Amino acid sequence: PLTVIAGFLEPLIDAPATPANHRRPLTLMHNQTERMRSIIEDLLTLSRLDMSDQPEEQQAVDVPDELHLILQEARTLSNGQHRFATDIDDALLLLGSQPELHSAFSNLIFNAVKHTPEGTRIRIGWHADRSGPCFSVEDDGPGIAPEHLPRLTERFYRVDRARSRESGGTGLGLAIVKHVLNRHEGRLTISSEPGQGAMFSCRFPPARGSCRDEMDVLAVG
Protein backbone atom coordinates (compact mmCIF):
# COMPACT_ATOMS: atom_id res chain seq x y z
CA PRO A 1 0.00 0.00 0.00
CA LEU A 2 2.78 2.47 0.84
CA THR A 3 4.45 1.81 -2.51
CA VAL A 4 1.17 2.63 -4.28
CA ILE A 5 0.69 5.81 -2.24
CA ALA A 6 4.25 6.97 -2.95
CA GLY A 7 3.78 6.11 -6.62
CA PHE A 8 0.76 8.42 -6.89
CA LEU A 9 2.25 11.25 -4.81
CA GLU A 10 5.48 11.58 -6.78
CA PRO A 11 3.89 12.53 -10.15
CA LEU A 12 1.40 14.81 -8.40
CA ILE A 13 4.24 16.84 -6.88
CA ASP A 14 5.75 17.57 -10.30
CA ALA A 15 2.52 17.78 -12.31
CA PRO A 16 2.01 21.20 -14.00
CA ALA A 17 -1.69 21.16 -12.95
CA THR A 18 -0.83 20.85 -9.24
CA PRO A 19 -1.39 24.21 -7.49
CA ALA A 20 1.77 25.71 -6.01
CA ASN A 21 0.32 25.77 -2.49
CA HIS A 22 -0.30 21.98 -2.73
CA ARG A 23 3.28 21.04 -3.57
CA ARG A 24 4.71 21.40 -0.06
CA PRO A 25 2.08 19.22 1.70
CA LEU A 26 2.36 16.64 -1.09
CA THR A 27 6.14 16.61 -0.68
CA LEU A 28 5.79 16.14 3.09
CA MET A 29 3.31 13.31 2.52
CA HIS A 30 5.70 11.64 0.08
CA ASN A 31 8.67 11.98 2.47
CA GLN A 32 6.71 10.51 5.38
CA THR A 33 5.44 7.67 3.19
CA GLU A 34 9.00 6.78 2.25
CA ARG A 35 10.05 7.00 5.91
CA MET A 36 7.23 4.68 6.98
CA ARG A 37 8.18 2.26 4.22
CA SER A 38 11.76 2.22 5.52
CA ILE A 39 10.56 1.56 9.07
CA ILE A 40 8.39 -1.34 7.90
CA GLU A 41 11.22 -2.83 5.85
CA ASP A 42 13.57 -2.64 8.85
CA LEU A 43 10.94 -4.21 11.13
CA LEU A 44 10.47 -7.04 8.63
CA THR A 45 14.25 -7.53 8.54
CA LEU A 46 14.34 -7.76 12.35
CA SER A 47 11.45 -10.21 12.30
CA ARG A 48 13.30 -12.47 9.86
CA LEU A 49 16.47 -12.29 11.96
CA ASP A 50 14.49 -13.23 15.08
CA MET A 51 13.20 -16.43 13.49
CA SER A 52 16.47 -18.38 13.88
CA ASP A 53 19.79 -18.17 15.71
CA GLN A 54 21.99 -18.42 12.64
CA PRO A 55 21.75 -17.95 8.85
CA GLU A 56 20.40 -20.94 6.92
CA GLU A 57 22.92 -20.49 4.11
CA GLN A 58 26.52 -19.50 4.80
CA GLN A 59 29.43 -19.02 2.46
CA ALA A 60 32.78 -17.28 2.25
CA VAL A 61 31.58 -13.70 1.80
CA ASP A 62 33.81 -11.32 -0.18
CA VAL A 63 33.68 -8.58 2.45
CA PRO A 64 36.19 -6.28 0.65
CA ASP A 65 34.01 -6.30 -2.46
CA GLU A 66 30.89 -5.61 -0.36
CA LEU A 67 32.62 -2.70 1.37
CA HIS A 68 33.74 -1.12 -1.90
CA LEU A 69 30.13 -1.27 -3.16
CA ILE A 70 28.79 0.21 0.09
CA LEU A 71 31.40 2.98 -0.04
CA GLN A 72 30.19 4.01 -3.49
CA GLU A 73 26.67 4.42 -2.08
CA ALA A 74 28.02 6.21 1.01
CA ARG A 75 29.87 8.77 -1.14
CA THR A 76 26.67 9.40 -3.07
CA LEU A 77 24.75 9.81 0.19
CA SER A 78 27.41 12.17 1.54
CA ASN A 79 27.40 14.29 -1.63
CA GLY A 80 30.98 15.39 -0.99
CA GLN A 81 30.33 16.55 2.58
CA HIS A 82 32.51 13.90 4.27
CA ARG A 83 36.08 12.68 3.89
CA PHE A 84 36.50 8.92 3.55
CA ALA A 85 39.55 6.80 4.37
CA THR A 86 39.89 3.02 4.16
CA ASP A 87 42.14 0.32 5.54
CA ILE A 88 40.74 -2.84 3.96
CA ASP A 89 42.47 -6.22 3.69
CA ASP A 90 41.40 -7.26 0.20
CA ALA A 91 42.28 -10.92 0.84
CA LEU A 92 40.16 -11.36 3.99
CA LEU A 93 36.85 -13.19 3.58
CA LEU A 94 34.22 -14.06 6.20
CA LEU A 95 31.98 -17.10 6.60
CA GLY A 96 28.37 -15.98 6.81
CA SER A 97 25.29 -14.67 5.03
CA GLN A 98 26.10 -12.10 2.35
CA PRO A 99 22.76 -10.20 2.55
CA GLU A 100 22.90 -10.00 6.35
CA LEU A 101 26.51 -8.87 6.51
CA HIS A 102 25.89 -6.31 3.75
CA SER A 103 22.95 -4.96 5.77
CA ALA A 104 24.98 -4.69 9.00
CA PHE A 105 28.04 -3.05 7.44
CA SER A 106 26.01 -0.63 5.32
CA ASN A 107 23.95 0.42 8.35
CA LEU A 108 27.10 1.36 10.26
CA ILE A 109 28.70 3.24 7.35
CA PHE A 110 25.50 5.08 6.39
CA ASN A 111 24.92 6.02 10.06
CA ALA A 112 28.34 7.66 10.12
CA VAL A 113 27.33 9.73 7.09
CA LYS A 114 23.83 10.60 8.32
CA HIS A 115 24.69 11.47 11.91
CA THR A 116 27.91 13.47 11.56
CA PRO A 117 28.27 17.04 10.25
CA GLU A 118 29.87 18.24 7.05
CA GLY A 119 33.66 17.91 7.01
CA THR A 120 33.72 14.80 9.22
CA ARG A 121 36.38 12.20 8.42
CA ILE A 122 35.04 8.62 8.25
CA ARG A 123 37.49 5.72 8.35
CA ILE A 124 36.45 2.17 7.39
CA GLY A 125 38.61 -0.74 8.48
CA TRP A 126 38.60 -4.48 7.73
CA HIS A 127 41.42 -6.64 9.00
CA ALA A 128 42.21 -9.68 11.14
CA ASP A 129 44.37 -10.07 14.24
CA ARG A 130 44.72 -12.75 16.93
CA SER A 131 41.18 -12.03 18.11
CA GLY A 132 39.74 -12.69 14.63
CA PRO A 133 38.30 -10.61 11.77
CA CYS A 134 37.24 -7.08 12.66
CA PHE A 135 35.18 -4.49 10.79
CA SER A 136 35.21 -0.92 12.09
CA VAL A 137 33.74 2.48 11.29
CA GLU A 138 35.41 5.45 12.98
CA ASP A 139 34.60 9.14 12.70
CA ASP A 140 35.97 12.37 14.17
CA GLY A 141 32.51 13.86 14.62
CA PRO A 142 30.90 15.30 17.76
CA GLY A 143 30.86 11.98 19.61
CA ILE A 144 28.19 10.43 21.83
CA ALA A 145 27.57 11.12 25.52
CA PRO A 146 28.30 8.07 27.74
CA GLU A 147 24.72 7.77 29.03
CA HIS A 148 23.53 6.95 25.50
CA LEU A 149 26.05 4.19 24.69
CA PRO A 150 24.35 1.26 26.50
CA ARG A 151 21.03 1.98 24.75
CA LEU A 152 22.14 2.59 21.18
CA THR A 153 21.13 -0.90 19.97
CA GLU A 154 17.60 -0.61 21.41
CA ARG A 155 14.85 -0.42 18.81
CA PHE A 156 13.81 3.15 17.98
CA TYR A 157 16.35 4.65 20.39
CA ARG A 158 17.80 7.92 19.09
CA VAL A 159 20.50 10.17 20.52
CA ASP A 160 19.25 13.18 18.55
CA ARG A 161 15.62 12.72 17.49
CA ALA A 162 15.50 15.87 15.37
CA ARG A 163 18.62 14.95 13.39
CA SER A 164 17.39 11.36 12.96
CA ARG A 165 14.12 12.59 11.47
CA GLU A 166 15.95 14.95 9.12
CA SER A 167 18.29 12.18 7.93
CA GLY A 168 15.47 9.69 7.38
CA GLY A 169 16.72 7.30 10.06
CA THR A 170 14.34 4.63 11.37
CA GLY A 171 16.00 4.07 14.74
CA LEU A 172 16.35 0.36 13.91
CA GLY A 173 19.72 0.22 12.16
CA LEU A 174 21.86 -0.66 15.18
CA ALA A 175 19.29 -3.21 16.37
CA ILE A 176 19.67 -4.92 12.98
CA VAL A 177 23.47 -4.79 13.29
CA LYS A 178 23.33 -6.41 16.74
CA HIS A 179 21.03 -9.21 15.51
CA VAL A 180 23.21 -9.93 12.48
CA LEU A 181 26.33 -10.12 14.62
CA ASN A 182 24.65 -12.44 17.12
CA ARG A 183 23.79 -14.78 14.25
CA HIS A 184 27.45 -14.72 13.13
CA GLU A 185 28.91 -15.27 16.62
CA GLY A 186 30.15 -11.70 16.56
CA ARG A 187 29.92 -8.78 18.95
CA LEU A 188 29.49 -5.04 18.55
CA THR A 189 31.56 -2.64 20.62
CA ILE A 190 30.99 1.12 20.68
CA SER A 191 33.49 3.62 22.02
CA SER A 192 32.94 7.37 22.03
CA GLU A 193 33.38 10.53 24.03
CA PRO A 194 31.77 13.92 23.41
CA GLY A 195 33.97 15.92 21.07
CA GLN A 196 36.21 12.93 20.34
CA GLY A 197 34.28 11.10 17.60
CA ALA A 198 33.01 7.53 17.75
CA MET A 199 34.09 4.02 16.74
CA PHE A 200 31.81 1.06 16.02
CA SER A 201 33.61 -2.27 15.81
CA CYS A 202 32.32 -5.70 14.77
CA ARG A 203 34.48 -8.62 15.92
CA PHE A 204 34.10 -12.18 14.68
CA PRO A 205 35.63 -15.50 15.82
CA PRO A 206 38.93 -16.45 14.10
CA ALA A 207 37.31 -19.58 12.63
CA ARG A 208 34.98 -17.44 10.49
CA GLY A 209 37.82 -15.70 8.68
CA SER A 210 39.57 -17.06 5.61
CA CYS A 211 42.13 -15.87 3.08
CA ARG A 212 41.25 -15.36 -0.57
CA ASP A 213 44.43 -17.23 -1.57
CA GLU A 214 43.36 -20.24 0.49
CA MET A 215 39.97 -20.30 -1.22
CA ASP A 216 41.63 -20.11 -4.63
CA VAL A 217 43.80 -23.11 -3.77
CA LEU A 218 40.74 -25.08 -2.61
CA ALA A 219 38.89 -24.17 -5.81
CA VAL A 220 41.80 -25.36 -7.96
CA GLY A 221 42.15 -28.55 -5.93
C-alpha positions in Angstrom: 0.0 0.0 0.0 2.8 2.5 0.8 4.4 1.8 -2.5 1.2 2.6 -4.3 0.7 5.8 -2.2 4.2 7.0 -3.0 3.8 6.1 -6.6 0.8 8.4 -6.9 2.2 11.2 -4.8 5.5 11.6 -6.8 3.9 12.5 -10.2 1.4 14.8 -8.4 4.2 16.8 -6.9 5.7 17.6 -10.3 2.5 17.8 -12.3 2.0 21.2 -14.0 -1.7 21.2 -13.0 -0.8 20.9 -9.2 -1.4 24.2 -7.5 1.8 25.7 -6.0 0.3 25.8 -2.5 -0.3 22.0 -2.7 3.3 21.0 -3.6 4.7 21.4 -0.1 2.1 19.2 1.7 2.4 16.6 -1.1 6.1 16.6 -0.7 5.8 16.1 3.1 3.3 13.3 2.5 5.7 11.6 0.1 8.7 12.0 2.5 6.7 10.5 5.4 5.4 7.7 3.2 9.0 6.8 2.3 10.0 7.0 5.9 7.2 4.7 7.0 8.2 2.3 4.2 11.8 2.2 5.5 10.6 1.6 9.1 8.4 -1.3 7.9 11.2 -2.8 5.8 13.6 -2.6 8.8 10.9 -4.2 11.1 10.5 -7.0 8.6 14.2 -7.5 8.5 14.3 -7.8 12.3 11.5 -10.2 12.3 13.3 -12.5 9.9 16.5 -12.3 12.0 14.5 -13.2 15.1 13.2 -16.4 13.5 16.5 -18.4 13.9 19.8 -18.2 15.7 22.0 -18.4 12.6 21.7 -17.9 8.9 20.4 -20.9 6.9 22.9 -20.5 4.1 26.5 -19.5 4.8 29.4 -19.0 2.5 32.8 -17.3 2.3 31.6 -13.7 1.8 33.8 -11.3 -0.2 33.7 -8.6 2.5 36.2 -6.3 0.7 34.0 -6.3 -2.5 30.9 -5.6 -0.4 32.6 -2.7 1.4 33.7 -1.1 -1.9 30.1 -1.3 -3.2 28.8 0.2 0.1 31.4 3.0 0.0 30.2 4.0 -3.5 26.7 4.4 -2.1 28.0 6.2 1.0 29.9 8.8 -1.1 26.7 9.4 -3.1 24.7 9.8 0.2 27.4 12.2 1.5 27.4 14.3 -1.6 31.0 15.4 -1.0 30.3 16.6 2.6 32.5 13.9 4.3 36.1 12.7 3.9 36.5 8.9 3.6 39.6 6.8 4.4 39.9 3.0 4.2 42.1 0.3 5.5 40.7 -2.8 4.0 42.5 -6.2 3.7 41.4 -7.3 0.2 42.3 -10.9 0.8 40.2 -11.4 4.0 36.8 -13.2 3.6 34.2 -14.1 6.2 32.0 -17.1 6.6 28.4 -16.0 6.8 25.3 -14.7 5.0 26.1 -12.1 2.4 22.8 -10.2 2.6 22.9 -10.0 6.3 26.5 -8.9 6.5 25.9 -6.3 3.8 22.9 -5.0 5.8 25.0 -4.7 9.0 28.0 -3.1 7.4 26.0 -0.6 5.3 23.9 0.4 8.4 27.1 1.4 10.3 28.7 3.2 7.3 25.5 5.1 6.4 24.9 6.0 10.1 28.3 7.7 10.1 27.3 9.7 7.1 23.8 10.6 8.3 24.7 11.5 11.9 27.9 13.5 11.6 28.3 17.0 10.3 29.9 18.2 7.0 33.7 17.9 7.0 33.7 14.8 9.2 36.4 12.2 8.4 35.0 8.6 8.2 37.5 5.7 8.3 36.5 2.2 7.4 38.6 -0.7 8.5 38.6 -4.5 7.7 41.4 -6.6 9.0 42.2 -9.7 11.1 44.4 -10.1 14.2 44.7 -12.7 16.9 41.2 -12.0 18.1 39.7 -12.7 14.6 38.3 -10.6 11.8 37.2 -7.1 12.7 35.2 -4.5 10.8 35.2 -0.9 12.1 33.7 2.5 11.3 35.4 5.4 13.0 34.6 9.1 12.7 36.0 12.4 14.2 32.5 13.9 14.6 30.9 15.3 17.8 30.9 12.0 19.6 28.2 10.4 21.8 27.6 11.1 25.5 28.3 8.1 27.7 24.7 7.8 29.0 23.5 6.9 25.5 26.1 4.2 24.7 24.3 1.3 26.5 21.0 2.0 24.8 22.1 2.6 21.2 21.1 -0.9 20.0 17.6 -0.6 21.4 14.8 -0.4 18.8 13.8 3.2 18.0 16.3 4.7 20.4 17.8 7.9 19.1 20.5 10.2 20.5 19.3 13.2 18.5 15.6 12.7 17.5 15.5 15.9 15.4 18.6 14.9 13.4 17.4 11.4 13.0 14.1 12.6 11.5 15.9 14.9 9.1 18.3 12.2 7.9 15.5 9.7 7.4 16.7 7.3 10.1 14.3 4.6 11.4 16.0 4.1 14.7 16.3 0.4 13.9 19.7 0.2 12.2 21.9 -0.7 15.2 19.3 -3.2 16.4 19.7 -4.9 13.0 23.5 -4.8 13.3 23.3 -6.4 16.7 21.0 -9.2 15.5 23.2 -9.9 12.5 26.3 -10.1 14.6 24.7 -12.4 17.1 23.8 -14.8 14.2 27.4 -14.7 13.1 28.9 -15.3 16.6 30.1 -11.7 16.6 29.9 -8.8 19.0 29.5 -5.0 18.5 31.6 -2.6 20.6 31.0 1.1 20.7 33.5 3.6 22.0 32.9 7.4 22.0 33.4 10.5 24.0 31.8 13.9 23.4 34.0 15.9 21.1 36.2 12.9 20.3 34.3 11.1 17.6 33.0 7.5 17.7 34.1 4.0 16.7 31.8 1.1 16.0 33.6 -2.3 15.8 32.3 -5.7 14.8 34.5 -8.6 15.9 34.1 -12.2 14.7 35.6 -15.5 15.8 38.9 -16.4 14.1 37.3 -19.6 12.6 35.0 -17.4 10.5 37.8 -15.7 8.7 39.6 -17.1 5.6 42.1 -15.9 3.1 41.3 -15.4 -0.6 44.4 -17.2 -1.6 43.4 -20.2 0.5 40.0 -20.3 -1.2 41.6 -20.1 -4.6 43.8 -23.1 -3.8 40.7 -25.1 -2.6 38.9 -24.2 -5.8 41.8 -25.4 -8.0 42.2 -28.6 -5.9 
